[in-house]
Amino acid sequence: MGSGQVTDWQGKNVTVAGLGVSGIPAAKVLHGLGARVTVVNDGDDARAREQAAELEALGVTVRLGDGATLPEGTELVVTAPGWKPDKPLFTAAHAAGVPVWGDVELAWRLRELDGREAAPWLCVTGTNGKTTTTQMLASILEAAGLRTAAVGNIGVSLLDAVLGEEPYDVLAVELSSYQLHWAPSLRAHSATVLNLAPDHLDWHGSMEAYAKDKGRVYEGNQVACVYNVADKATEDLVREADVEEGCRAVGFTLGAPAPSQLGVVDGILVDRAFVENRQQNAQELAEVSDVNPPAPHNIANALAAAALARAFGVPAKAVRDGLRAFTPDAHRIAHVADVDGVAYVDDSKATNTHAAQASLAAYPSIVWIAGGLAKGATFDELVAQSAKRLRAAVLIGADRALIREALARHAPEVPVVDLDRTDTGAMLAAVQEARRLAVEGDTVLLAPACASMDMFVNYNQRGDMFAQAVGELGT
């Protein structure tokens, strides 16, 4: 395909793989540009038929129940990010020499449509913390008086952002490993990989392939590749990236920063990367207390967001003001209530071991509510690293035995309550058991380290039911 100008799309045969939050906007945009669009979709349920009818009314062809066959004459495939690379549709496309793009790649190609001036992208990826960091970044950019938006994997369409009538000054872009896999041309102003831990390996096939897709975010960076000093794998990805001349590696650390790093000194977030004479000087950005909540991993998120903003030229005051203005989404280390001197904290979003480890590291004495669908994870390292912080554990969900066994191996002195139930009252029972085990000064922490779909619709419902159960303790 060509450069992305309107004339490139007239009459082009484009196949969109998948309905949903990315497929439908992509189909509509491409149809509006004059392409002949065919949407293929594996499912053929009532929701899919409703979506198909909406697109067919515009003149888009939709094939339900057949996402495996490449339509004849296809010149480009635009795929939903979650479609696995080994699907027969993509095998056929590769064999035919047909390029496959994701919605992020499409947005990148269209950002200069009709000669418009494209907003630079500041990109955020990593195993955990992506959404929070992207939202912090957008808050900082807004505090600097810039027109911006948090977009991408965060749920706001990149296509809408790049094609909107009123242009943005800069975009804060959250990207998943799936999206990066299908975005070969993306070249960010600056980007960060927050951390790397095993996740989605069933999709990528190996940790090496997962890391490689995450590392794509650094390719072609113009100003800064921001990495996590505490996670060497992220720095390795920077070293492997082919970047523009003059692009710098910038680290963030919870300790005192070296030159070309951001870090923490005496409760102050400081910058030794984007200052004059960084060998000798440092710029105060904000206080740790300006970060909400000031848990260690969230301070790391704030430092990464600050680094990207500073790479874009944002003044120090905007970093402080943006962090103060930021409110995290629900179910991310959310303080629910204090009951009898015990804090109850909802981190239902901690759906893997890496996220749970960060959450557990934030509190000194914990009654841990954990369990759910393990997604192939193991728990020995998590339990071994957190054992000294655990007063007790209450286990729920389909794969709770895996956590119970890890506790028996690495924290045998920790009392464990194993709740063998999956009904709607299970969370209330878990909270009541946690209350019985906790003493004044403890934190009852919902950090499941597992997915939620064995018992709940999603992690949001799981967190809501935790909060509801905590609310019933005082009645």
C-alpha positions in Angstrom: 0.0 0.0 0.0 1.1 3.6 -0.5 1.8 6.5 1.8 -1.8 6.7 3.2 -3.1 9.6 1.0 -6.7 9.4 -0.1 -5.9 8.4 -3.6 -4.0 5.3 -2.3 -7.2 3.9 -1.0 -9.7 4.4 -3.8 -10.9 1.0 -5.0 -8.3 -1.0 -2.9 -9.6 -4.4 -1.7 -9.1 -4.4 2.1 -10.0 -7.2 4.4 -10.7 -6.3 8.0 -10.3 -9.2 10.4 -12.7 -9.1 13.4 -15.6 -7.0 14.5 -15.4 -5.1 17.7 -13.7 -2.0 19.2 -11.0 -1.9 16.5 -12.5 -3.7 13.5 -15.7 -1.6 13.2 -13.9 1.8 13.2 -11.3 0.5 10.8 -13.9 -0.8 8.4 -15.8 2.5 8.5 -12.7 4.6 8.0 -11.5 2.6 5.1 -14.9 2.5 3.5 -15.0 6.3 3.8 -11.7 6.6 2.1 -13.1 4.7 -0.9 -11.7 1.2 -0.3 -13.7 -1.9 -1.0 -13.9 -3.4 2.4 -14.8 -7.0 3.4 -15.0 -7.8 7.1 -14.4 -11.4 8.2 -15.3 -12.6 11.7 -15.1 -15.9 13.5 -18.3 -15.5 15.5 -21.9 -15.5 14.2 -23.9 -14.6 17.3 -26.6 -12.0 17.8 -24.2 -9.2 18.6 -22.1 -10.0 15.6 -25.1 -10.0 13.3 -26.2 -6.6 14.7 -22.8 -5.2 14.0 -22.7 -6.7 10.6 -26.1 -5.1 9.7 -24.7 -1.7 10.7 -21.7 -2.1 8.4 -23.7 -3.6 5.5 -26.0 -0.6 5.6 -23.0 1.5 4.7 -22.0 -0.8 1.8 -19.4 -2.9 3.6 -19.3 -6.7 2.9 -19.4 -8.8 6.1 -18.7 -12.6 6.3 -19.7 -14.0 9.7 -18.5 -17.4 11.0 -15.6 -17.5 8.5 -12.5 -15.8 9.8 -10.1 -18.3 8.2 -10.4 -17.7 4.5 -8.7 -14.8 2.7 -11.2 -13.1 0.4 -10.1 -13.2 -3.2 -8.3 -10.1 -4.5 -7.4 -8.9 -1.0 -4.5 -6.3 -1.2 -4.3 -5.5 2.6 -5.5 -7.2 5.8 -6.2 -4.9 8.8 -6.6 -7.1 11.9 -8.0 -6.7 15.4 -4.9 -6.9 17.7 -6.1 -10.0 19.5 -6.1 -12.3 16.5 -3.1 -14.7 16.8 -0.4 -14.6 14.2 -0.8 -18.3 13.4 -4.4 -18.0 12.2 -4.9 -19.5 8.7 -6.1 -16.1 7.4 -2.6 -14.6 8.0 -0.8 -17.7 6.7 -2.8 -17.3 3.5 -2.0 -13.5 3.4 1.7 -14.0 3.9 1.8 -16.7 1.2 0.1 -14.3 -1.2 2.4 -11.4 -0.3 -0.5 -9.4 1.3 0.6 -7.1 4.1 -1.1 -7.4 7.5 -1.6 -4.3 9.6 -3.2 -3.7 13.0 -5.4 -0.8 13.8 -2.4 1.0 15.3 -0.5 0.6 12.0 -3.5 1.9 10.1 -3.7 4.9 12.4 0.0 5.6 12.0 -0.3 5.5 8.2 -3.3 7.8 8.2 -2.0 10.4 10.6 -0.9 12.8 7.8 -4.0 12.2 5.7 -5.0 15.2 3.6 -1.6 16.9 4.4 -2.5 17.4 8.1 0.4 17.9 10.6 0.6 14.8 12.6 0.8 14.9 16.4 3.9 13.2 17.8 3.3 9.9 19.7 4.6 9.3 23.2 4.2 5.5 23.6 3.9 3.3 26.7 4.1 -0.5 26.9 5.1 -3.1 29.5 3.6 -6.1 31.2 2.0 -4.0 34.0 1.3 -0.3 34.7 0.6 0.7 31.1 -2.8 2.3 31.6 -1.8 4.2 34.8 1.4 5.5 33.2 -0.4 6.6 30.0 -3.1 8.4 32.0 -0.4 10.1 34.2 1.4 11.2 31.1 -1.7 12.7 29.6 -2.4 14.5 32.9 1.1 16.0 32.9 0.8 17.0 29.2 -2.5 18.7 29.9 -1.0 20.5 32.9 1.6 21.9 30.4 -1.3 23.4 28.4 -1.0 20.9 25.6 -4.0 19.4 23.7 -3.6 15.7 24.2 -5.5 12.4 24.9 -4.7 9.0 26.3 -5.4 6.6 23.5 -4.7 3.2 22.0 -5.1 0.1 24.2 -6.6 2.3 26.9 -9.9 2.1 25.0 -9.9 5.4 23.1 -9.6 4.8 19.3 -6.3 5.9 17.8 -8.1 6.3 14.5 -10.5 8.8 16.0 -7.6 10.7 17.5 -5.6 11.0 14.3 -8.6 11.7 12.1 -10.4 14.1 14.3 -11.3 17.6 13.0 -9.3 19.4 15.8 -5.6 18.2 15.8 -3.8 17.3 19.0 -0.4 18.7 20.0 0.8 15.3 21.2 -0.8 11.9 22.0 -0.2 9.6 25.0 -0.4 6.1 23.4 -0.8 2.9 25.4 0.2 -0.1 23.3 -0.2 -3.8 24.0 2.2 -6.5 22.8 -0.5 -7.6 20.4 -0.8 -4.1 18.9 2.9 -3.7 18.6 3.2 -7.1 16.8 1.0 -5.7 14.0 2.6 -2.2 13.8 5.8 -2.5 11.8 6.0 1.1 10.7 5.4 2.8 14.0 8.1 5.4 14.9 7.5 7.2 18.2 8.8 10.5 19.4 9.8 8.8 22.6 8.7 5.5 24.3 9.0 3.3 27.3 8.8 -0.4 28.2 7.9 -0.2 31.9 8.8 -3.8 32.7 8.8 -7.3 31.3 7.4 -10.5 32.9 5.9 -13.6 31.3 2.4 -12.8 30.0 0.3 -13.8 26.9 2.8 -16.5 26.1 0.1 -18.6 24.6 -0.4 -15.8 22.0 3.3 -15.0 21.3 4.6 -18.6 21.6 7.6 -17.7 23.8 9.0 -15.1 26.2 11.6 -14.2 23.6 8.8 -13.4 21.0 6.8 -11.5 23.6 9.8 -9.4 24.5 10.6 -8.8 20.9 7.1 -7.4 20.2 7.4 -5.2 23.3 10.7 -3.9 22.0 9.2 -2.8 18.7 8.0 0.3 20.6 11.7 1.6 20.6 12.3 1.2 16.9 12.9 4.5 15.2 12.5 6.6 18.4 13.5 10.2 17.9 14.3 11.7 21.3 14.3 9.2 24.2 14.0 5.4 24.9 12.9 5.3 28.5 13.8 2.1 30.4 13.4 0.6 33.9 16.8 0.5 35.7 15.5 -2.3 37.9 14.5 -4.4 34.9 17.6 -5.1 32.8 15.5 -6.7 30.1 14.0 -3.3 29.2 17.5 -1.8 28.9 18.5 -4.7 26.7 15.6 -3.9 24.3 16.9 -0.3 24.1 20.3 -1.5 23.2 18.9 -3.7 20.4 16.7 -1.0 18.9 17.5 0.9 15.7 16.8 4.5 16.7 17.3 7.9 15.1 20.6 9.7 15.4 20.8 11.5 18.8 18.0 9.5 20.5 19.0 8.9 24.1 18.6 6.1 26.6 16.9 7.4 29.7 16.4 5.3 32.8 14.0 5.6 35.7 14.8 4.2 39.2 13.3 4.2 42.7 16.8 5.0 44.0 19.0 8.1 43.5 19.4 8.7 39.8 22.7 8.6 37.9 23.2 11.0 35.0 20.6 10.4 32.2 18.1 9.0 34.7 15.1 10.1 36.8 14.8 8.8 40.3 14.0 9.5 43.9 16.1 11.4 46.5 14.7 12.1 50.0 11.1 11.8 49.0 11.6 14.0 45.9 11.2 12.9 42.2 14.2 14.3 40.5 15.4 14.5 36.9 19.1 14.1 35.9 18.3 13.5 32.2 16.7 16.6 30.8 18.8 19.2 32.5 21.8 21.3 31.7 25.1 19.6 32.9 23.4 16.4 34.1 26.7 15.3 35.5 26.4 17.9 38.2 22.8 19.1 38.3 19.3 17.7 39.0 15.8 19.2 38.7 13.2 18.6 41.3 9.9 17.5 39.7 7.5 16.5 42.4 7.2 14.9 45.9 6.5 11.3 46.4 3.3 12.4 48.2 2.1 13.9 44.9 1.8 10.4 43.4 -1.6 8.8 44.0 -1.2 6.2 45.5 2.4 6.4 46.5 3.1 2.7 46.3 6.6 1.8 44.9 5.4 0.5 41.6 3.2 3.5 41.1 6.1 5.9 41.8 7.9 4.0 39.0 5.0 4.6 36.8 5.1 8.3 37.6 8.8 8.5 36.9 8.3 6.9 33.5 5.5 9.3 32.6 7.6 12.2 33.7 10.5 11.0 31.6 8.3 10.9 28.5 6.9 14.3 29.2 10.3 15.8 29.9 11.5 14.3 26.6 8.8 16.3 24.9 9.9 19.5 26.6 7.4 19.8 29.4 8.5 22.0 32.3 9.0 20.6 35.8 6.0 22.4 37.3 3.7 20.6 34.8 5.0 17.2 36.1 4.1 18.1 39.6 0.7 19.6 38.7 -0.2 16.7 36.4 0.6 14.1 39.0 -1.4 16.0 41.6 -4.4 16.1 39.3 -4.2 12.5 38.4 -6.8 10.0 39.8 -6.2 6.3 39.1 -8.9 4.1 37.6 -10.9 1.9 39.9 -9.5 -1.4 41.1 -5.8 -0.3 41.0 -4.5 -0.3 44.6 -7.7 1.5 45.6 -8.2 2.1 49.3 -11.8 0.9 50.1 -12.1 1.5 53.8 -10.6 1.2 57.2 -12.4 -1.2 59.6 -11.2 -1.6 63.2 -7.8 -0.3 62.3 -7.4 -2.6 59.3 -7.1 -1.1 55.8 -8.9 -2.8 52.9 -7.3 -2.3 49.5 -8.7 -3.4 46.1 -6.1 -4.3 43.5 -8.4 -6.6 41.5 -6.5 -5.3 38.4 -3.5 -7.4 39.6 -4.4 -10.2 37.2 -0.9 -11.7 36.9 2.0 -12.5 39.3 4.1 -9.5 38.3 1.3 -7.1 39.1 0.5 -8.9 42.4 4.2 -8.8 43.4 4.2 -5.0 43.0 1.0 -4.7 45.0 2.3 -6.9 47.8 5.5 -4.9 48.0 3.5 -1.8 48.9 2.4 -3.0 52.4 4.3 -4.4 55.4 1.7 -6.7 56.9 -0.9 -8.3 54.6 -3.9 -10.6 54.7 -3.8 -11.6 51.1 -7.0 -12.5 49.1 -5.8 -14.3 46.0 -6.8 -16.8 43.3 -8.8 -17.2 40.1 -7.6 -18.4 36.7 -3.8 -18.8 36.6 -3.5 -18.7 32.8 -0.5 -21.1 33.1 1.3 -19.0 35.7 3.3 -20.4 38.6 3.5 -18.8 42.0 6.7 -19.9 43.7 8.7 -16.8 43.0 5.8 -14.5 44.0 5.2 -16.2 47.3 8.9 -16.5 48.1 9.5 -12.8 47.6 6.4 -11.8 49.6 6.4 -14.4 52.4 7.7 -12.0 55.0 4.9 -9.6 54.4 2.1 -12.1 54.8 0.1 -12.5 58.0 -2.3 -14.9 56.3 -3.9 -15.8 53.0 -7.5 -16.4 51.9 -7.7 -18.3 48.6 -10.6 -18.3 46.1 -11.1 -19.5 42.5 -10.5 -22.3 40.2 -6.6 -22.5 40.5 -6.3 -21.6 44.1 -4.5 -24.9 44.8 -1.5 -23.7 42.8 -1.1 -20.7 45.2 -1.8 -22.9 48.3 1.0 -25.3 47.2 3.4 -22.4 46.7 2.5 -21.1 50.1 3.2 -24.5 51.6 6.6 -24.6 50.0 7.8 -21.1 50.7 5.7 -19.7 53.5 4.6 -22.8 55.6 4.1 -20.7 58.7 1.5 -18.4 57.0 -2.1 -19.5 57.9 -4.2 -20.3 54.8 -8.0 -20.4 54.4 -9.0 -22.3 51.2 -12.5 -21.4 50.2 -13.9 -24.1 48.0 -16.8 -22.2 46.5 -17.5 -20.1 43.4 -21.0 -18.8 44.2 -21.8 -15.1 44.4 -21.3 -15.1 48.2 -17.7 -16.3 47.9 -16.1 -12.9 48.0 -18.1 -11.9 51.2 -16.9 -15.1 52.8 -13.3 -14.3 51.8 -13.5 -10.8 53.2 -15.1 -12.1 56.5 -12.3 -14.7 56.8 -9.7 -11.9 56.1 -11.2 -9.8 58.8 -11.0 -12.6 61.3 -7.3 -13.1 60.5 -6.2 -9.4 60.4 -5.0 -7.4 63.4 -4.8 -3.6 63.8 -2.3 -2.1 61.4 -2.7 -4.9 58.8 -3.8 -4.4 55.2 -6.4 -6.8 53.7 -5.3 -6.8 50.1 -7.2 -8.2 47.1 -4.4 -8.8 44.6 -5.5 -12.1 43.0 -2.5 -12.7 40.7 -5.0 -14.4 38.5 -7.7 -13.6 35.9 -11.3 -13.3 37.1 -13.5 -15.1 34.6 -13.9 -18.3 36.6 -16.1 -16.5 39.1 -16.7 -13.0 37.8 -17.5 -11.2 34.5 -14.2 -9.4 34.8 -11.8 -7.9 37.3 -14.1 -4.8 37.7 -16.9 -7.0 39.0 -14.5 -8.8 41.3 -13.3 -5.5 42.7 -16.8 -4.2 43.1 -17.9 -7.3 45.0 -14.8 -7.0 47.3 -15.8 -3.3 48.0 -19.4 -4.4 48.6 -18.3 -7.1 51.0 -16.0 -4.6 52.9 -19.0 -2.3 53.1 -21.0 -5.0 54.8 -18.4 -5.5 57.6 -19.6 -2.4 59.4 -23.3 -3.3 59.2 
